[in-house]
Amino acid sequence: MWNEPYLETCCRSALHRLKLSGHDGRPAHVPDAPCLNRLSHMGLARSEENDRFILTGAGDARHRTEILKLPA
């Protein structure tokens, strides 16, 4: 049974770009900032003091299952 909130295509792309950015994260002032904010509200990302978004553990797990299609 699916019990996670749905991610729009644009937010799935933002999640993947966030994963690719590694420990440096993504700047807060990029075109996909609305999706990064949405991911942050869902607990999949967090906003750092230096105006950058970083992937959380939950975001990493969601990336594995939704983007990479790996088992949970």
C-alpha positions in Angstrom: 0.0 0.0 0.0 1.3 3.4 -0.9 1.4 5.7 2.1 3.8 8.5 1.1 2.7 11.8 -0.2 2.7 12.1 -4.0 5.6 13.9 -5.6 5.0 15.9 -8.8 7.3 15.3 -11.7 9.1 18.6 -11.0 9.6 17.7 -7.4 11.0 14.3 -8.3 13.5 16.0 -10.6 14.4 18.5 -7.8 14.9 15.6 -5.4 17.2 13.9 -7.9 19.2 17.2 -8.5 19.4 17.5 -4.7 20.9 14.0 -4.4 23.4 14.8 -7.2 24.5 17.9 -5.4 25.9 15.9 -2.5 27.0 17.6 0.7 27.2 21.0 -0.9 23.4 21.0 -1.4 21.4 23.2 -3.8 21.2 27.0 -3.6 17.9 28.4 -2.4 17.7 30.8 -5.3 17.4 28.4 -8.3 14.4 27.9 -10.6 13.3 24.7 -8.7 13.2 26.6 -5.3 9.5 26.1 -5.0 10.0 22.3 -5.2 12.9 22.5 -2.8 10.7 24.3 -0.3 8.0 21.6 -0.8 10.6 18.9 -0.2 11.7 20.7 2.9 8.1 20.9 4.3 7.8 17.1 3.6 11.0 16.4 5.6 12.9 15.2 2.5 15.3 18.2 2.5 16.4 20.8 5.0 17.4 24.4 4.6 20.8 25.3 5.9 21.9 28.6 7.3 23.9 29.4 4.2 20.8 29.5 2.0 21.3 26.0 0.6 19.1 22.9 0.7 20.5 19.6 1.9 19.0 16.1 1.4 17.8 14.5 4.7 17.9 10.8 5.5 14.2 10.5 4.6 14.9 12.3 1.3 17.7 9.8 0.5 15.4 6.9 1.3 12.7 8.4 -0.9 15.2 8.9 -3.7 16.2 5.3 -3.5 12.7 4.0 -3.8 11.1 6.5 -6.1 13.9 7.6 -8.4 16.3 4.6 -8.4 13.4 2.1 -8.0 15.3 0.1 -5.4 13.5 -1.9 -2.8 12.9 -0.2 0.6 
